Amino acid sequence: MLSLGNLAGKKYLVLGLGRSGRAAFRSLEASGAEVHAWDDDCQARELAAADGLSLSDPKLPDTLADLKAVVVSPGVPHLYPEPSKTVALALDAGIPLNNDIGLFFSAIRNDGILSAGAAGQIIAVTGSNGKSTTTALINHVLNASGRESRAAGNIGKAVLELSGIEGFVVLEISSYQAELAQCLDPDIAVFLNFSPDHVERHGGQGGYFAAKTNLFGGNSLHSGVIGVDEPEGRFLAARVEGRIGQPGTSRISVVDASRAVRAGVSCRNGVLVEYRDGREISSIDLSGCTNLQGTHNQQNACAAYSACRSVGLASDEIAAAMTSFPGLAHRMQLVGNFRGIQCVNDSKATNAKSAEMALRSFRRIRWIAGGLGKEGGLSSLTEGLENVEKAYLIGRSADEFAAWLEPLNHEICGDMANAVKKAFSDAVPGDTILLSPAAASFDQYQDFERRGEHFVREIQNLTG
């Protein structure tokens, strides 16, 4: 648990008592701050109280008096579609908002808890899709190459759960976290891609993009890795090049190599190529990287390669490390191959663009999709449906998805057990049964992890 420094005696309210909120409470407490906790959900409050957290009702005047800040967890709306009740009270009282990411960077940059000689070690990753895989891949390559590194943020530990920050820290940063952090100052920032997601929490697509770009505004930034396959990425790359110069900016593309040839990395047909000053200077064949299948993983590999090159790793070191990358559960996770039928768990694909990347990665797909559909549903799907033999639809969005998928062969199955059973019944050798929901999980599951675990259990039940 990090001690944040210079906070002794200052008063904070931690709002939202999930993993990151509890870590923030413990870290502030260890730093000598006066810490109060609250969650607008009654059950979460009961669990927190049982875990020893001191609860303070923000409706009571004494709770908000003399607060340095309200530390808001990612799941708590802080502005759109409307602030939570507690955030609204804080805003009315003129109390600043912050989050665990902001506390972390403030402690590093302003309070000097980063040890001497360890500067330049913070890598932050954002994007609409691929954040977790890219964060894990960078962390894996650094460790496999003999560097000390830990992943945190939206992956692994909450950032304030780290016991120390020697070596590298690779952070997955969500748009919620990036928007609210009072201090956001990585040494290397990675922007993978952009597609509309969480727009209701950011007041629209422009607010969502603006939140992502906050990673590139700090004073410590010396390297930017930016996916340029969407207009937003090309716009951001131009801004970052104007600020830190072209040598520190690496453009990545899996669509058009010409966008990366000046300085960057591209990947087509499984071959990753690094360019500098318009010349090819190195290349990696990704065919041996079994857990980096598909175009989207090629994009992740380009970003990870660029980030690792920016901290001094050699091309051959990175190539060797990538072959041993184990992949992530629930993200293009190969569950098994049964009588020639491949089963893949991509439960983390909670929006249409993420699902599209999976659909483009296989042929003859038995596609399990649906859940709590997001704004726009499947309307942003532009590729991959030609690979689908049949869709098996589950959850609240099943009827909506069915209407959109006409005339594609599909069936409304309702729940996971029925969908897996029917997909297996229809499948023949050479098919892939793919769970890639293109929807959130909260209509039927606590989170996407539980949804993916259920898919795996149903596969195991049918295959023994």
C-alpha positions in Angstrom: 0.0 0.0 0.0 1.5 3.4 -1.0 2.0 6.1 1.5 1.1 9.3 -0.3 3.1 11.8 1.8 2.3 15.3 3.0 -1.4 14.3 3.7 -1.2 13.8 7.4 -4.1 15.6 9.1 -5.9 16.5 5.9 -9.5 15.3 5.5 -10.8 13.2 2.6 -14.0 11.5 1.7 -13.7 8.4 -0.4 -16.9 7.9 -2.5 -17.5 4.4 -4.1 -16.2 1.5 -2.1 -15.2 -1.1 -4.7 -11.6 -2.2 -5.3 -10.1 1.2 -6.1 -12.1 3.0 -3.4 -11.1 0.6 -0.7 -7.4 0.9 -1.8 -7.7 4.7 -1.8 -9.2 4.6 1.8 -6.3 2.4 3.1 -3.7 4.4 1.3 -5.0 7.7 2.7 -5.3 6.2 6.1 -1.7 4.9 6.0 -0.6 8.4 5.0 -2.0 9.9 8.2 -5.0 11.6 6.6 -8.4 11.8 8.2 -10.4 9.5 6.0 -14.2 9.1 5.7 -16.0 6.7 3.3 -19.4 6.5 1.6 -21.2 4.6 -1.1 -24.6 5.5 -2.3 -25.4 1.7 -2.5 -26.6 0.3 0.8 -25.1 -3.2 0.3 -21.7 -1.7 -0.6 -21.8 0.3 2.7 -22.6 -2.8 4.7 -19.7 -4.7 3.2 -17.3 -1.8 3.7 -18.4 -1.4 7.4 -17.8 -5.1 8.0 -14.3 -4.6 6.5 -13.5 -1.9 9.0 -14.0 1.3 6.9 -15.5 4.2 8.8 -18.6 5.5 7.1 -19.8 9.1 7.1 -23.1 10.2 5.7 -22.4 13.1 3.3 -25.8 14.6 4.0 -24.5 15.4 7.5 -22.8 18.9 7.7 -19.8 17.6 9.6 -18.9 15.1 6.9 -18.3 17.7 4.2 -16.8 20.3 6.5 -13.1 21.0 5.8 -12.7 18.3 3.2 -9.5 18.6 1.1 -11.2 16.6 -1.7 -13.8 13.9 -2.5 -11.9 10.9 -4.0 -14.4 9.5 -6.5 -14.3 5.9 -7.7 -14.6 5.2 -11.5 -18.1 3.8 -11.3 -19.6 6.9 -9.7 -21.0 9.5 -12.2 -19.3 12.8 -11.5 -20.9 15.0 -14.2 -22.9 13.2 -16.9 -25.6 12.0 -17.3 -25.9 13.7 -13.9 -23.7 13.7 -10.9 -24.4 11.2 -8.1 -26.2 12.6 -5.1 -23.0 12.8 -3.1 -21.0 14.4 -5.9 -23.7 17.0 -6.3 -23.5 17.8 -2.6 -19.7 18.2 -2.9 -20.0 20.4 -6.0 -22.6 22.6 -4.3 -20.2 23.0 -1.4 -17.3 23.9 -3.6 -15.3 20.8 -2.7 -12.7 19.5 -5.3 -13.0 16.1 -6.8 -10.1 13.7 -7.4 -9.5 10.0 -7.8 -6.9 7.4 -7.0 -5.0 8.0 -10.2 -4.8 11.7 -9.4 -3.6 11.0 -5.9 -0.9 8.7 -7.3 0.5 11.1 -9.8 0.4 14.0 -7.4 2.4 12.0 -4.8 5.0 11.1 -7.5 5.3 14.5 -9.2 4.6 16.9 -6.3 5.4 15.0 -3.1 8.6 13.2 -4.3 7.8 9.6 -3.3 9.4 8.4 -6.5 12.8 7.1 -5.5 15.9 8.6 -6.9 16.9 7.0 -10.2 13.5 5.6 -11.0 12.2 8.6 -12.9 10.7 8.1 -16.3 9.2 4.7 -15.5 5.4 5.4 -15.6 3.7 4.1 -18.8 -0.1 4.9 -19.1 -2.3 3.2 -21.7 -5.8 4.2 -22.9 -8.0 3.6 -25.9 -11.5 2.4 -26.6 -10.4 -1.2 -27.1 -7.3 -3.3 -26.2 -6.2 -1.4 -23.1 -6.0 -4.4 -20.9 -4.1 -6.6 -23.4 -1.7 -3.8 -24.3 -1.0 -3.0 -20.6 -0.5 -6.7 -19.8 1.7 -7.1 -22.9 4.0 -4.2 -22.1 4.3 -5.4 -18.5 5.1 -8.9 -19.7 7.7 -7.8 -22.2 9.5 -5.7 -19.6 9.6 -8.5 -17.1 10.6 -11.1 -19.6 13.4 -8.9 -20.7 14.8 -8.6 -17.1 13.2 -5.3 -16.1 11.2 -4.9 -13.0 7.6 -3.9 -13.9 4.1 -4.1 -12.5 0.7 -3.5 -14.1 -2.0 -1.6 -12.2 -5.0 0.7 -12.6 -7.9 -1.0 -14.4 -5.8 -4.2 -14.6 -4.2 -6.2 -11.7 -4.0 -4.0 -8.6 -5.6 -0.7 -8.0 -2.7 1.8 -8.3 -2.7 2.7 -4.6 -2.3 -1.0 -3.7 1.2 -1.0 -5.0 3.7 -1.6 -2.3 6.3 0.6 -4.0 7.2 1.9 -7.4 10.7 0.8 -8.1 11.2 0.0 -11.8 8.3 0.4 -14.3 4.6 0.8 -13.5 2.3 0.2 -16.5 -1.2 1.7 -15.9 -4.4 1.0 -17.7 -6.4 4.2 -17.6 -10.1 4.4 -18.3 -11.8 7.5 -19.7 -13.5 8.0 -16.3 -10.2 8.0 -14.5 -8.5 10.3 -17.1 -11.3 12.8 -17.0 -11.3 13.3 -13.2 -7.7 13.0 -12.1 -6.3 16.3 -10.9 -2.8 15.2 -11.8 -2.2 12.9 -14.7 1.5 12.9 -15.7 3.0 9.7 -17.2 6.4 9.6 -18.9 5.0 7.6 -21.8 1.4 7.8 -22.9 -0.3 5.2 -25.2 -3.5 5.9 -27.2 -4.6 2.8 -29.0 -7.8 3.7 -30.9 -11.1 5.5 -30.7 -14.7 4.4 -31.1 -17.8 5.8 -29.3 -18.2 4.2 -25.9 -19.3 5.5 -22.5 -20.6 8.6 -24.3 -23.4 9.0 -21.7 -20.7 9.5 -19.0 -18.9 12.2 -20.9 -21.7 14.3 -22.4 -21.1 12.9 -25.9 -18.4 11.7 -28.2 -16.3 14.8 -28.0 -16.2 14.7 -24.2 -15.1 11.0 -24.4 -12.3 11.9 -26.7 -11.2 14.8 -24.6 -11.0 12.6 -21.6 -8.7 10.2 -23.4 -6.3 12.9 -24.5 -5.7 14.1 -21.0 -2.9 11.5 -20.8 -0.8 13.6 -23.1 -1.0 16.9 -21.1 1.5 16.3 -18.3 4.9 18.0 -17.9 6.8 14.7 -17.7 5.7 13.3 -21.1 8.6 12.4 -23.3 7.1 9.7 -25.5 3.7 9.3 -27.1 2.5 6.2 -28.8 -0.7 6.9 -30.9 -2.9 4.8 -33.0 -3.7 6.7 -36.2 -6.2 4.5 -37.9 -9.1 6.9 -36.9 -9.2 10.6 -37.5 -9.1 11.3 -33.8 -5.8 9.5 -33.5 -4.3 11.5 -36.4 -5.5 14.7 -34.8 -4.0 13.8 -31.5 -0.7 12.7 -33.1 -0.3 16.1 -34.8 -0.9 17.8 -31.4 1.6 15.7 -29.6 4.2 16.0 -32.3 3.8 19.8 -32.0 4.4 19.6 -28.3 7.1 17.1 -27.7 8.5 16.7 -31.3 8.5 14.0 -33.8 11.3 11.9 -32.3 9.2 11.3 -29.2 6.0 10.5 -31.1 5.4 7.0 -32.6 2.4 6.5 -34.9 1.0 3.0 -35.1 -1.3 1.6 -37.9 -2.7 -1.8 -38.9 -4.6 -0.3 -41.8 -2.2 1.9 -43.8 1.5 1.5 -43.3 2.1 4.9 -45.0 0.7 6.6 -41.8 3.6 5.2 -39.8 6.6 5.3 -42.1 7.9 8.7 -41.0 8.2 7.5 -37.4 6.2 4.6 -36.1 5.2 0.9 -36.4 2.8 -0.9 -38.6 1.6 -4.4 -38.9 0.0 -6.2 -41.9 -0.5 -9.9 -42.4 1.2 -10.7 -39.1 4.5 -8.9 -39.8 5.3 -5.9 -37.5 7.6 -3.3 -39.0 9.3 -0.4 -37.3 10.1 2.8 -39.3 12.3 5.8 -38.7 12.8 8.7 -41.0 10.9 6.9 -43.7 13.1 3.8 -43.5 12.3 0.3 -42.3 14.7 -0.4 -39.4 13.4 -3.7 -37.9 10.6 -6.2 -38.3 9.0 -9.0 -36.2 7.0 -12.0 -37.5 4.1 -12.4 -35.0 3.0 -15.8 -36.3 4.7 -17.5 -33.4 2.7 -15.3 -30.9 -0.2 -17.6 -30.4 -2.0 -15.3 -28.0 -1.9 -12.3 -30.2 -4.3 -13.4 -32.9 -6.3 -11.0 -35.0 -5.9 -7.5 -36.3 -6.7 -5.9 -33.0 -4.0 -7.8 -31.3 -1.6 -6.7 -34.0 -2.5 -3.2 -33.1 -1.9 -4.0 -29.4 1.5 -5.5 -30.3 2.5 -2.4 -32.3 1.7 -0.2 -29.3 3.5 -2.4 -26.8 6.5 -2.7 -29.2 6.7 1.1 -29.5 6.4 1.7 -25.8 9.1 -0.8 -25.0 11.4 0.6 -27.7 10.9 4.1 -26.1 12.4 2.8 -22.8 15.5 1.3 -24.5 14.6 -2.4 -25.3 16.1 -3.9 -28.4 13.8 -5.2 -31.1 15.0 -8.8 -30.7 14.3 -8.7 -26.9 10.8 -7.6 -27.5 10.2 -10.2 -30.2 11.4 -13.0 -27.9 9.2 -11.8 -25.0 6.1 -11.5 -27.2 6.2 -15.2 -28.1 5.6 -16.2 -24.4 2.8 -13.7 -23.7 0.0 -15.8 -22.1 -2.9 -13.6 -23.1 -5.7 -12.4 -20.8 -8.7 -14.3 -19.5 -11.9 -13.1 -21.2 -10.1 -11.4 -24.1 -9.7 -13.7 -27.1 -9.1 -16.5 -24.6 -8.8 -19.9 -26.3 -10.9 -22.2 -24.0 -10.1 -25.3 -26.1 -10.5 -27.2 -29.3 -13.1 -30.0 -29.1 -13.5 -32.4 -32.0 -12.3 -29.7 -34.4 -14.5 -27.0 -32.9 -12.6 -24.1 -31.4 -14.1 -22.2 -28.4 -13.1 -18.6 -27.7 -14.0 -16.5 -24.7 -14.0 -12.8 -25.6 -16.4 -11.7 -22.8 -14.5 -8.4 -22.4 -15.8 -7.3 -25.8 -18.5 -5.0 -24.3 -19.1 -2.8 -27.3 -19.7 -3.4 -31.0 -16.2 -2.2 -32.2 -14.5 -4.6 -29.8 -16.6 -7.5 -31.0 -15.9 -6.6 -34.6 -12.2 -7.1 -34.0 -13.0 -10.6 -32.8 -15.3 -11.3 -35.7 -12.6 -10.3 -38.2 -10.2 -12.8 -36.6 -11.9 -16.1 -37.4 -13.9 -17.8 -40.1 -17.1 -19.8 -39.8 -18.1 -18.3 -36.4 -21.0 -19.4 -34.1 -21.4 -16.1 -32.5 -22.8 -15.7 -29.0 -23.8 -12.0 -28.5 -26.0 -9.8 -26.4 -26.5 -8.5 -22.9 -27.1 -5.0 -21.8 -26.8 -3.2 -25.1 -25.0 0.2 -25.3 -26.1 3.3 -27.2 -26.0 2.5 -30.9 -26.2 -1.2 -30.3 -24.6 -3.0 -33.3 -24.8 0.0 -35.6 -21.0 0.6 -35.6 -20.3 -2.9 -36.8 -18.9 -2.5 -40.3 -16.8 -5.7 -40.8 -16.7 -9.3 -39.7 -20.3 -10.4 -40.2 -19.4 -12.2 -43.3 -17.6 -14.7 -41.1 -20.7 -15.5 -39.0 -22.5 -18.7 -39.7 -25.1 -18.0 -37.1 -25.7 -15.7 -34.1 -27.0 -16.9 -30.8 -28.5 -14.0 -28.9 -28.8 -13.6 -25.1 -29.7 -11.0 -22.6 -31.8 -7.8 -22.6 -30.6 -6.7 -26.0 -31.5 -10.0 -27.8 -34.5 -8.6 -29.6 -32.8 -5.4 -30.6 -29.7 -7.3 -31.9 -32.0 -9.7 -33.8 -33.7 -6.8 -35.6 -30.4 -5.3 -36.5 -28.9 -8.6 -37.8 -31.6 -9.4 -40.3 -31.3 -11.3 -42.6 -28.2 -12.9 -41.0 -29.0 -16.4 -39.6 -29.7 -15.9 -35.9 -31.6 -17.3 -32.9 -32.8 -15.8 -29.7 -31.5 -18.1 -26.9 -32.1 -15.9 -23.8 -29.3 -17.2 -21.6 -25.7 -18.5 -21.8 -26.5 -22.1 -21.1 -29.0 -22.3 -23.9 -26.8 -20.4 -26.4 -23.8 -22.6 -25.8 -25.9 -25.8 -26.1 -27.4 -24.7 -29.4 -24.1 -23.4 -30.8 -22.5 -26.8 -30.1 -25.4 -28.6 -31.6 -25.1 -26.7 -34.8 -21.2 -26.6 -35.0 -19.1 -28.8 -37.3 -15.3 -29.2 -37.3 -13.6 -26.1 -38.4 -16.2 -23.8 -36.7 -15.4 -21.4 -33.9 -17.8 -20.8 -31.1 -17.1 -17.3 -30.1 -18.5 -15.4 -27.1 -18.0 -11.7 -28.0 -21.1 -10.0 -26.6 -20.9 -6.4 -28.0 -22.8 -5.5 -24.8 -22.3 -4.9 -21.1 -23.0 -7.8 -18.7 -25.0 -6.1 -16.0 -28.4 -7.4 -17.0 -27.4 -11.0 -16.2 -24.0 -10.9 -14.5 -22.1 -8.9 -11.9 -19.3 -8.2 -14.5 -17.9 -9.4 -17.7 -15.6 -11.8 -15.8 -18.5 -13.7 -14.4 -20.1 -13.8 -17.8 -16.9 -15.3 -19.3 -16.5 -17.8 -16.5 -20.1 -19.0 -17.1 -19.3 -19.5 -20.8 -16.2 -21.5 -19.9 -18.2 -23.7 -17.5 -20.9 -24.4 -20.0 -18.3 -25.4 -22.6 -16.7 -27.7 -20.0 -20.1 -29.2 -19.1 -20.7 -30.1 -22.7 -17.2 -31.4 -23.5 -16.2 -33.0 -20.2 
